[in-house]
Amino acid sequence: MKIAIVGIGKLGQRHLDKWKKITSVEVVGVVARNQDKLRVVAEKYDVKPFTSLEELLNEVDVDIVDVCTPTATHGEFVKQAAQAKKHIICEKPLALTSKEAEEMIQACEENQVQLLVGHTLRFFPEYANARTQVKNGKIGQPGVVRLTRGVPFPAGREWYADEEQSGGLFLDLGSHELDWLQWTFGEVTRVMAKHVKRDQQDEQLEYGFVTLRMADGTIAYVELSWAETQFQATYELAGDKGMITYDHNATVPLSVNMRSTDHAVQMPKSLMHKDPYQRQFEHFLDCIAGKTEPIVTATDALKAIEIAEAAVQSSETGQPVTLVEGGR
């Protein structure tokens, strides 16, 4: 498979690194607008640089376009790749709004190309196994679940602070847990959310709390924070027969807790030989080759956006938002 990557930020370079480890893949080009950074990255990974996706599509043969740019630009690149009849991998969240996501999905369907979305949490064994245990009835009837995700605010990345580019805390950071919840427990019927944002000593701090009622009656609480000193993620899944718990920091052999001066986006670390990104990409290749069905569909990604939109609406109005009628 011949792959081109659009975007050379932290995620774009992580994607480059993982694709280079898959022997069945040839990275035929990388696209970015910052020519100085583009030159450095292209030399580092020994790939051909391009300053636009149009230029790349005109000059090289490519099977898959991997979009790793800021969320506000996803629609532009996905539609362009779809019209060129290229399969697409797109980082989460799929789009800024559910309306734009629907348009992207329609464009891919009309051009008969696959759209695969990087909700990587489904490929973390700690989360995939927990879902399997829940589905197998190990905790009995689920009752209350609680998930947290916190990172330092990604300072130095101005587009994160601009909700018109990133979608804000609930969409950008929260889409991980919101997607996993619907994958594990089914439809979300109602959403209630609170959001706190303030500047403190030239540093932006944000906190969000979301309460969700699932169609099966499960109540889920999701805490989100752009105010931590280091990456953290936890869950507690309680049912009438038991509980499953997880703390990311408990799996890290050594942790130093200091306010970071690294302005890059912080992401979880994995001790696996093949980390979740590589496992995800290998799965996506099998999907495109017709060997299996996607673990995460574009429609799943759309639903995660709809839940995040409901959380934003609730936090602004102070009222719950109903998504699906008839839940327990």
C-alpha atoms as a printed R data frame, in Angstrom:
    type eleno elety resid chain resno       x       y      z
1   ATOM     1    CA   MET     A     1   0.000   0.000  0.000
2   ATOM     2    CA   LYS     A     2   1.213   3.494 -0.864
3   ATOM     3    CA   ILE     A     3   0.432   6.102  1.790
4   ATOM     4    CA   ALA     A     4   0.680   9.887  1.943
5   ATOM     5    CA   ILE     A     5   0.518  11.816  5.213
6   ATOM     6    CA   VAL     A     6  -0.993  15.276  5.519
7   ATOM     7    CA   GLY     A     7   0.338  17.169  8.544
8   ATOM     8    CA   ILE     A     8   3.691  17.007 10.344
9   ATOM     9    CA   GLY     A     9   2.835  17.975 13.902
10  ATOM    10    CA   LYS     A    10   3.372  15.589 16.816
11  ATOM    11    CA   LEU     A    11   0.648  13.230 15.589
12  ATOM    12    CA   GLY     A    12   1.744  13.416 11.969
13  ATOM    13    CA   GLN     A    13   5.278  12.456 12.915
14  ATOM    14    CA   ARG     A    14   4.008   9.682 15.171
15  ATOM    15    CA   HIS     A    15   2.036   8.329 12.218
16  ATOM    16    CA   LEU     A    16   5.122   8.572 10.012
17  ATOM    17    CA   ASP     A    17   7.149   6.632 12.559
18  ATOM    18    CA   LYS     A    18   4.555   3.837 12.809
19  ATOM    19    CA   TRP     A    19   3.971   3.536  9.063
20  ATOM    20    CA   LYS     A    20   7.721   3.187  8.534
21  ATOM    21    CA   LYS     A    21   7.676   0.079 10.748
22  ATOM    22    CA   ILE     A    22   5.085  -1.725  8.607
23  ATOM    23    CA   THR     A    23   6.877  -3.546  5.800
24  ATOM    24    CA   SER     A    24   3.848  -3.739  3.499
25  ATOM    25    CA   VAL     A    25   3.589   0.066  3.391
26  ATOM    26    CA   GLU     A    26   5.448   2.634  1.319
27  ATOM    27    CA   VAL     A    27   5.175   6.256  2.465
28  ATOM    28    CA   VAL     A    28   5.224   8.125 -0.847
29  ATOM    29    CA   GLY     A    29   4.931  11.681  0.451
30  ATOM    30    CA   VAL     A    30   4.190  14.089  3.250
31  ATOM    31    CA   VAL     A    31   2.251  17.352  2.996
32  ATOM    32    CA   ALA     A    32   2.713  20.509  5.073
33  ATOM    33    CA   ARG     A    33   2.615  24.280  4.584
34  ATOM    34    CA   ASN     A    34   5.605  25.156  6.779
35  ATOM    35    CA   GLN     A    35   8.384  24.602  4.256
36  ATOM    36    CA   ASP     A    36  11.262  24.772  6.742
37  ATOM    37    CA   LYS     A    37   9.728  22.159  9.039
38  ATOM    38    CA   LEU     A    38   8.619  20.125  6.026
39  ATOM    39    CA   ARG     A    39  12.192  19.930  4.752
40  ATOM    40    CA   VAL     A    40  13.487  18.743  8.139
41  ATOM    41    CA   VAL     A    41  10.795  16.083  8.570
42  ATOM    42    CA   ALA     A    42  11.116  14.856  4.980
43  ATOM    43    CA   GLU     A    43  14.855  14.376  5.417
44  ATOM    44    CA   LYS     A    44  14.440  12.701  8.806
45  ATOM    45    CA   TYR     A    45  11.982  10.103  7.483
46  ATOM    46    CA   ASP     A    46  13.342   9.952  3.921
47  ATOM    47    CA   VAL     A    47  10.040  10.864  2.260
48  ATOM    48    CA   LYS     A    48   9.150  13.212 -0.577
49  ATOM    49    CA   PRO     A    49   7.838  16.637  0.584
50  ATOM    50    CA   PHE     A    50   4.838  18.476 -0.855
51  ATOM    51    CA   THR     A    51   3.273  21.802  0.065
52  ATOM    52    CA   SER     A    52  -0.271  20.819 -0.938
53  ATOM    53    CA   LEU     A    53  -2.327  17.657 -1.232
54  ATOM    54    CA   GLU     A    54  -3.242  18.636 -4.787
55  ATOM    55    CA   GLU     A    55   0.446  18.727 -5.723
56  ATOM    56    CA   LEU     A    56   1.024  15.305 -4.173
57  ATOM    57    CA   LEU     A    57  -1.977  13.720 -5.890
58  ATOM    58    CA   ASN     A    58  -0.798  15.070 -9.249
59  ATOM    59    CA   GLU     A    59   2.776  13.805 -8.901
60  ATOM    60    CA   VAL     A    60   2.731  10.441 -7.140
61  ATOM    61    CA   ASP     A    61   0.608   7.304 -7.095
62  ATOM    62    CA   VAL     A    62  -1.066   6.852 -3.699
63  ATOM    63    CA   ASP     A    63  -3.642   4.432 -2.257
64  ATOM    64    CA   ILE     A    64  -4.324   6.013  1.144
65  ATOM    65    CA   VAL     A    65  -4.283   9.588  2.437
66  ATOM    66    CA   ASP     A    66  -3.657   9.871  6.191
67  ATOM    67    CA   VAL     A    67  -4.961  13.200  7.580
68  ATOM    68    CA   CYS     A    68  -3.186  14.436 10.743
69  ATOM    69    CA   THR     A    69  -3.929  18.165 10.585
70  ATOM    70    CA   PRO     A    70  -5.886  20.419 13.007
71  ATOM    71    CA   THR     A    71  -9.536  19.389 13.254
72  ATOM    72    CA   ALA     A    72 -10.879  22.435 11.408
73  ATOM    73    CA   THR     A    73  -9.047  21.325  8.241
74  ATOM    74    CA   HIS     A    74 -10.136  17.665  8.252
75  ATOM    75    CA   GLY     A    75 -13.161  18.237  6.034
76  ATOM    76    CA   GLU     A    76 -11.142  20.014  3.350
77  ATOM    77    CA   PHE     A    77  -8.550  17.236  3.045
78  ATOM    78    CA   VAL     A    78 -10.951  14.301  3.410
79  ATOM    79    CA   LYS     A    79 -13.249  15.600  0.657
80  ATOM    80    CA   GLN     A    80 -10.274  16.331 -1.614
81  ATOM    81    CA   ALA     A    81  -8.877  12.824 -1.133
82  ATOM    82    CA   ALA     A    82 -12.305  11.232 -1.602
83  ATOM    83    CA   GLN     A    83 -12.840  13.068 -4.899
84  ATOM    84    CA   ALA     A    84  -9.452  11.707 -6.009
85  ATOM    85    CA   LYS     A    85 -10.749   8.178 -5.220
86  ATOM    86    CA   LYS     A    86  -8.249   7.598 -2.410
87  ATOM    87    CA   HIS     A    87  -9.011   5.723  0.787
88  ATOM    88    CA   ILE     A    88  -8.695   7.892  3.878
89  ATOM    89    CA   ILE     A    89  -7.467   7.579  7.442
90  ATOM    90    CA   CYS     A    90  -8.355  10.617  9.538
91  ATOM    91    CA   GLU     A    91  -7.335  11.497 13.071
92  ATOM    92    CA   LYS     A    92 -10.047  12.013 15.684
93  ATOM    93    CA   PRO     A    93 -12.242  13.921 16.084
94  ATOM    94    CA   LEU     A    94 -13.454  13.410 12.531
95  ATOM    95    CA   ALA     A    95 -14.754  16.973 12.212
96  ATOM    96    CA   LEU     A    96 -15.640  20.104 14.168
97  ATOM    97    CA   THR     A    97 -19.369  19.522 13.777
98  ATOM    98    CA   SER     A    98 -21.710  16.615 13.131
99  ATOM    99    CA   LYS     A    99 -22.971  18.394  9.995
100 ATOM   100    CA   GLU     A   100 -19.478  18.541  8.513
101 ATOM   101    CA   ALA     A   101 -18.837  14.911  9.507
102 ATOM   102    CA   GLU     A   102 -22.002  13.850  7.676
103 ATOM   103    CA   GLU     A   103 -20.804  15.680  4.557
104 ATOM   104    CA   MET     A   104 -17.410  13.947  4.767
105 ATOM   105    CA   ILE     A   105 -19.021  10.530  5.155
106 ATOM   106    CA   GLN     A   106 -21.327  11.239  2.202
107 ATOM   107    CA   ALA     A   107 -18.379  12.318  0.026
108 ATOM   108    CA   CYS     A   108 -16.563   9.060  0.783
109 ATOM   109    CA   GLU     A   109 -19.661   6.959  0.120
110 ATOM   110    CA   GLU     A   110 -20.319   8.714 -3.188
111 ATOM   111    CA   ASN     A   111 -16.734   8.095 -4.298
112 ATOM   112    CA   GLN     A   112 -16.734   4.527 -2.949
113 ATOM   113    CA   VAL     A   113 -13.671   4.979 -0.740
114 ATOM   114    CA   GLN     A   114 -13.208   3.933  2.853
115 ATOM   115    CA   LEU     A   115 -13.060   6.505  5.661
116 ATOM   116    CA   LEU     A   116 -11.325   5.141  8.758
117 ATOM   117    CA   VAL     A   117 -11.100   7.302 11.883
118 ATOM   118    CA   GLY     A   118  -8.303   7.109 14.455
119 ATOM   119    CA   HIS     A   119 -10.218   6.542 17.677
120 ATOM   120    CA   THR     A   120  -7.116   4.822 18.985
121 ATOM   121    CA   LEU     A   121  -8.491   4.134 22.467
122 ATOM   122    CA   ARG     A   122 -10.277   1.095 21.020
123 ATOM   123    CA   PHE     A   123  -6.835  -0.378 20.285
124 ATOM   124    CA   PHE     A   124  -5.412   0.092 23.790
125 ATOM   125    CA   PRO     A   125  -5.554  -3.390 25.381
126 ATOM   126    CA   GLU     A   126  -6.566  -1.930 28.767
127 ATOM   127    CA   TYR     A   127  -9.715  -0.466 27.212
128 ATOM   128    CA   ALA     A   128 -10.402  -3.189 24.637
129 ATOM   129    CA   ASN     A   129 -10.147  -5.901 27.311
130 ATOM   130    CA   ALA     A   130 -12.363  -3.967 29.731
131 ATOM   131    CA   ARG     A   131 -15.049  -3.751 27.039
132 ATOM   132    CA   THR     A   132 -14.764  -7.504 26.424
133 ATOM   133    CA   GLN     A   133 -15.175  -8.184 30.150
134 ATOM   134    CA   VAL     A   134 -18.253  -5.952 30.306
135 ATOM   135    CA   LYS     A   135 -19.786  -7.590 27.237
136 ATOM   136    CA   ASN     A   136 -19.094 -11.047 28.708
137 ATOM   137    CA   GLY     A   137 -20.985 -10.130 31.870
138 ATOM   138    CA   LYS     A   138 -18.005 -10.163 34.231
139 ATOM   139    CA   ILE     A   139 -19.363  -7.194 36.222
140 ATOM   140    CA   GLY     A   140 -22.980  -8.224 35.757
141 ATOM   141    CA   GLN     A   141 -25.467  -5.495 34.896
142 ATOM   142    CA   PRO     A   142 -23.461  -2.269 34.592
143 ATOM   143    CA   GLY     A   143 -24.609   0.459 36.939
144 ATOM   144    CA   VAL     A   144 -22.186   3.351 37.275
145 ATOM   145    CA   VAL     A   145 -18.978   3.977 35.339
146 ATOM   146    CA   ARG     A   146 -16.440   6.750 35.767
147 ATOM   147    CA   LEU     A   147 -13.684   7.737 33.359
148 ATOM   148    CA   THR     A   148 -11.056  10.479 33.585
149 ATOM   149    CA   ARG     A   149  -8.582  11.942 31.117
150 ATOM   150    CA   GLY     A   150  -6.261  14.802 31.945
151 ATOM   151    CA   VAL     A   151  -3.235  16.424 30.306
152 ATOM   152    CA   PRO     A   152  -1.391  19.728 30.537
153 ATOM   153    CA   PHE     A   153  -2.974  22.311 28.281
154 ATOM   154    CA   PRO     A   154  -1.194  22.044 24.904
155 ATOM   155    CA   ALA     A   155   0.323  25.518 25.045
156 ATOM   156    CA   GLY     A   156   2.267  26.710 22.036
157 ATOM   157    CA   ARG     A   157  -0.428  25.220 19.787
158 ATOM   158    CA   GLU     A   158  -2.680  28.238 19.300
159 ATOM   159    CA   TRP     A   159  -5.313  26.274 17.418
160 ATOM   160    CA   TYR     A   160  -6.122  24.215 20.521
161 ATOM   161    CA   ALA     A   161  -7.142  27.361 22.411
162 ATOM   162    CA   ASP     A   162  -9.386  28.430 19.527
163 ATOM   163    CA   GLU     A   163 -12.557  26.343 19.780
164 ATOM   164    CA   GLU     A   164 -13.403  27.192 16.169
165 ATOM   165    CA   GLN     A   165 -10.311  25.212 15.164
166 ATOM   166    CA   SER     A   166 -10.115  22.468 17.819
167 ATOM   167    CA   GLY     A   167 -13.708  22.113 18.982
168 ATOM   168    CA   GLY     A   168 -12.610  22.656 22.578
169 ATOM   169    CA   LEU     A   169 -12.174  20.344 25.546
170 ATOM   170    CA   PHE     A   170 -15.284  18.182 25.136
171 ATOM   171    CA   LEU     A   171 -14.664  17.398 21.466
172 ATOM   172    CA   ASP     A   172 -10.887  17.277 21.232
173 ATOM   173    CA   LEU     A   173  -9.988  15.587 24.518
174 ATOM   174    CA   GLY     A   174 -13.350  14.047 25.406
175 ATOM   175    CA   SER     A   175 -13.968  12.225 22.137
176 ATOM   176    CA   HIS     A   176 -11.699   9.385 23.354
177 ATOM   177    CA   GLU     A   177 -13.931   8.462 26.300
178 ATOM   178    CA   LEU     A   178 -17.202   9.396 24.582
179 ATOM   179    CA   ASP     A   179 -16.432   7.017 21.714
180 ATOM   180    CA   TRP     A   180 -15.357   4.214 24.043
181 ATOM   181    CA   LEU     A   181 -18.520   4.581 26.139
182 ATOM   182    CA   GLN     A   182 -20.860   4.192 23.182
183 ATOM   183    CA   TRP     A   183 -18.766   1.282 21.885
184 ATOM   184    CA   THR     A   184 -19.016  -0.472 25.229
185 ATOM   185    CA   PHE     A   185 -22.453   0.457 26.587
186 ATOM   186    CA   GLY     A   186 -24.439   1.461 23.494
187 ATOM   187    CA   GLU     A   187 -26.405   4.608 22.721
188 ATOM   188    CA   VAL     A   188 -26.213   7.718 24.885
189 ATOM   189    CA   THR     A   189 -29.713   9.008 25.614
190 ATOM   190    CA   ARG     A   190 -29.056  12.114 27.720
191 ATOM   191    CA   VAL     A   191 -26.106  14.395 28.459
192 ATOM   192    CA   MET     A   192 -25.475  16.935 31.227
193 ATOM   193    CA   ALA     A   193 -22.182  18.850 31.410
194 ATOM   194    CA   LYS     A   194 -20.274  21.547 33.274
195 ATOM   195    CA   HIS     A   195 -17.264  23.441 31.959
196 ATOM   196    CA   VAL     A   196 -14.769  25.703 33.745
197 ATOM   197    CA   LYS     A   197 -12.112  27.722 31.937
198 ATOM   198    CA   ARG     A   198  -9.707  30.273 33.374
199 ATOM   199    CA   ASP     A   199  -6.306  31.805 32.799
200 ATOM   200    CA   GLN     A   200  -3.806  31.502 35.640
201 ATOM   201    CA   GLN     A   201  -0.306  32.976 35.536
202 ATOM   202    CA   ASP     A   202  -0.246  33.061 31.728
203 ATOM   203    CA   GLU     A   203  -1.489  29.484 31.608
204 ATOM   204    CA   GLN     A   204  -4.902  28.354 30.401
205 ATOM   205    CA   LEU     A   205  -6.662  25.791 32.612
206 ATOM   206    CA   GLU     A   206  -9.834  23.928 31.668
207 ATOM   207    CA   TYR     A   207 -12.009  21.340 33.382
208 ATOM   208    CA   GLY     A   208 -15.103  19.561 32.144
209 ATOM   209    CA   PHE     A   209 -17.489  17.120 33.794
210 ATOM   210    CA   VAL     A   210 -20.034  15.135 31.771
211 ATOM   211    CA   THR     A   211 -22.849  12.950 33.061
212 ATOM   212    CA   LEU     A   212 -24.352  10.546 30.534
213 ATOM   213    CA   ARG     A   213 -27.320   8.227 30.726
214 ATOM   214    CA   MET     A   214 -26.948   5.233 28.442
215 ATOM   215    CA   ALA     A   215 -29.838   3.448 26.738
216 ATOM   216    CA   ASP     A   216 -29.294   0.350 28.938
217 ATOM   217    CA   GLY     A   217 -29.648   2.449 32.105
218 ATOM   218    CA   THR     A   218 -25.937   2.770 32.888
219 ATOM   219    CA   ILE     A   219 -24.874   6.143 34.282
220 ATOM   220    CA   ALA     A   220 -21.456   7.347 33.142
221 ATOM   221    CA   TYR     A   221 -19.340  10.179 34.524
222 ATOM   222    CA   VAL     A   222 -16.487  11.592 32.456
223 ATOM   223    CA   GLU     A   223 -13.956  14.032 33.911
224 ATOM   224    CA   LEU     A   224 -11.794  15.947 31.449
225 ATOM   225    CA   SER     A   225  -8.925  18.274 32.276
226 ATOM   226    CA   TRP     A   226  -6.486  20.510 30.443
227 ATOM   227    CA   ALA     A   227  -4.892  21.452 33.763
228 ATOM   228    CA   GLU     A   228  -2.667  18.537 34.798
229 ATOM   229    CA   THR     A   229   1.099  18.310 35.188
230 ATOM   230    CA   GLN     A   230   1.290  15.032 33.263
231 ATOM   231    CA   PHE     A   231  -0.910  12.654 31.297
232 ATOM   232    CA   GLN     A   232  -3.415  10.688 33.341
233 ATOM   233    CA   ALA     A   233  -6.335   8.399 32.528
234 ATOM   234    CA   THR     A   234  -8.435   6.160 34.759
235 ATOM   235    CA   TYR     A   235 -11.683   4.219 34.777
236 ATOM   236    CA   GLU     A   236 -13.962   2.473 37.277
237 ATOM   237    CA   LEU     A   237 -16.641   0.207 35.801
238 ATOM   238    CA   ALA     A   238 -19.123  -0.997 38.422
239 ATOM   239    CA   GLY     A   239 -21.921  -3.521 38.010
240 ATOM   240    CA   ASP     A   240 -24.061  -5.663 40.283
241 ATOM   241    CA   LYS     A   241 -21.470  -8.471 40.231
242 ATOM   242    CA   GLY     A   242 -18.180  -6.612 40.423
243 ATOM   243    CA   MET     A   243 -15.928  -3.763 39.344
244 ATOM   244    CA   ILE     A   244 -13.057  -3.235 36.893
245 ATOM   245    CA   THR     A   245 -10.568  -0.437 37.582
246 ATOM   246    CA   TYR     A   246  -7.593   1.031 35.730
247 ATOM   247    CA   ASP     A   247  -5.081   3.811 36.374
248 ATOM   248    CA   HIS     A   248  -2.639   4.690 33.601
249 ATOM   249    CA   ASN     A   249  -0.033   6.030 36.009
250 ATOM   250    CA   ALA     A   250   0.006   2.741 37.916
251 ATOM   251    CA   THR     A   251   1.399   1.094 34.771
252 ATOM   252    CA   VAL     A   252   4.299   3.544 34.414
253 ATOM   253    CA   PRO     A   253   7.493   2.178 36.032
254 ATOM   254    CA   LEU     A   254   8.806   5.630 37.013
255 ATOM   255    CA   SER     A   255   7.008   8.959 37.098
256 ATOM   256    CA   VAL     A   256   8.347  12.436 37.864
257 ATOM   257    CA   ASN     A   257   5.535  14.903 38.495
258 ATOM   258    CA   MET     A   258   6.669  18.376 37.386
259 ATOM   259    CA   ARG     A   259   5.048  21.167 35.443
260 ATOM   260    CA   SER     A   260   6.237  20.481 31.907
261 ATOM   261    CA   THR     A   261   7.946  23.072 29.751
262 ATOM   262    CA   ASP     A   262   7.348  20.862 26.724
263 ATOM   263    CA   HIS     A   263   4.580  22.517 24.755
264 ATOM   264    CA   ALA     A   264   3.789  19.436 22.709
265 ATOM   265    CA   VAL     A   265   0.559  17.519 23.089
266 ATOM   266    CA   GLN     A   266   1.046  14.765 25.675
267 ATOM   267    CA   MET     A   267  -0.140  11.270 24.811
268 ATOM   268    CA   PRO     A   268  -0.189   7.957 26.687
269 ATOM   269    CA   LYS     A   269   2.796   5.650 26.542
270 ATOM   270    CA   SER     A   270   2.642   1.948 25.849
271 ATOM   271    CA   LEU     A   271   5.096  -0.783 26.806
272 ATOM   272    CA   MET     A   272   3.828  -3.086 24.058
273 ATOM   273    CA   HIS     A   273   6.094  -4.243 21.221
274 ATOM   274    CA   LYS     A   274   3.414  -2.957 18.835
275 ATOM   275    CA   ASP     A   275   1.825   0.101 20.345
276 ATOM   276    CA   PRO     A   276  -1.882   0.871 19.770
277 ATOM   277    CA   TYR     A   277  -1.148   3.164 16.818
278 ATOM   278    CA   GLN     A   278   0.685   0.452 14.916
279 ATOM   279    CA   ARG     A   279  -2.018  -2.109 15.758
280 ATOM   280    CA   GLN     A   280  -4.645   0.380 14.583
281 ATOM   281    CA   PHE     A   281  -2.854   1.010 11.282
282 ATOM   282    CA   GLU     A   282  -2.411  -2.685 10.577
283 ATOM   283    CA   HIS     A   283  -6.136  -3.153 11.226
284 ATOM   284    CA   PHE     A   284  -6.962  -0.279  8.858
285 ATOM   285    CA   LEU     A   285  -4.821  -1.871  6.139
286 ATOM   286    CA   ASP     A   286  -6.753  -5.134  6.545
287 ATOM   287    CA   CYS     A   287 -10.028  -3.184  6.263
288 ATOM   288    CA   ILE     A   288  -8.937  -1.476  3.051
289 ATOM   289    CA   ALA     A   289  -7.747  -4.813  1.654
290 ATOM   290    CA   GLY     A   290 -11.189  -6.282  2.398
291 ATOM   291    CA   LYS     A   291  -9.880  -8.764  4.959
292 ATOM   292    CA   THR     A   292 -11.999  -7.526  7.886
293 ATOM   293    CA   GLU     A   293 -14.635  -4.997  8.950
294 ATOM   294    CA   PRO     A   294 -13.600  -1.800 10.770
295 ATOM   295    CA   ILE     A   295 -13.555  -1.900 14.561
296 ATOM   296    CA   VAL     A   296 -14.482   1.792 14.467
297 ATOM   297    CA   THR     A   297 -16.646   3.182 11.669
298 ATOM   298    CA   ALA     A   298 -17.087   6.724 10.408
299 ATOM   299    CA   THR     A   299 -20.624   6.582 11.795
300 ATOM   300    CA   ASP     A   300 -19.180   5.783 15.236
301 ATOM   301    CA   ALA     A   301 -16.965   8.852 14.896
302 ATOM   302    CA   LEU     A   302 -20.007  10.936 13.963
303 ATOM   303    CA   LYS     A   303 -21.841   9.782 17.097
304 ATOM   304    CA   ALA     A   304 -18.896  10.798 19.291
305 ATOM   305    CA   ILE     A   305 -19.119  14.298 17.802
306 ATOM   306    CA   GLU     A   306 -22.874  14.422 18.468
307 ATOM   307    CA   ILE     A   307 -22.299  13.531 22.130
308 ATOM   308    CA   ALA     A   308 -19.579  16.189 22.438
309 ATOM   309    CA   GLU     A   309 -21.910  18.750 20.853
310 ATOM   310    CA   ALA     A   310 -24.575  17.836 23.404
311 ATOM   311    CA   ALA     A   311 -22.031  18.327 26.213
312 ATOM   312    CA   VAL     A   312 -21.134  21.784 24.878
313 ATOM   313    CA   GLN     A   313 -24.807  22.724 24.583
314 ATOM   314    CA   SER     A   314 -25.542  21.511 28.116
315 ATOM   315    CA   SER     A   315 -22.560  23.355 29.595
316 ATOM   316    CA   GLU     A   316 -23.723  26.570 27.925
317 ATOM   317    CA   THR     A   317 -27.409  26.296 28.862
318 ATOM   318    CA   GLY     A   318 -27.145  24.508 32.209
319 ATOM   319    CA   GLN     A   319 -29.766  22.031 31.008
320 ATOM   320    CA   PRO     A   320 -29.608  18.341 30.050
321 ATOM   321    CA   VAL     A   321 -29.684  17.476 26.357
322 ATOM   322    CA   THR     A   322 -31.645  14.471 25.097
323 ATOM   323    CA   LEU     A   323 -30.086  12.506 22.238
324 ATOM   324    CA   VAL     A   324 -32.156   9.316 22.028
325 ATOM   325    CA   GLU     A   325 -35.735   8.978 23.201
326 ATOM   326    CA   GLY     A   326 -36.986   5.917 25.017
327 ATOM   327    CA   GLY     A   327 -33.899   5.001 27.069
328 ATOM   328    CA   ARG     A   328 -34.243   3.420 30.494
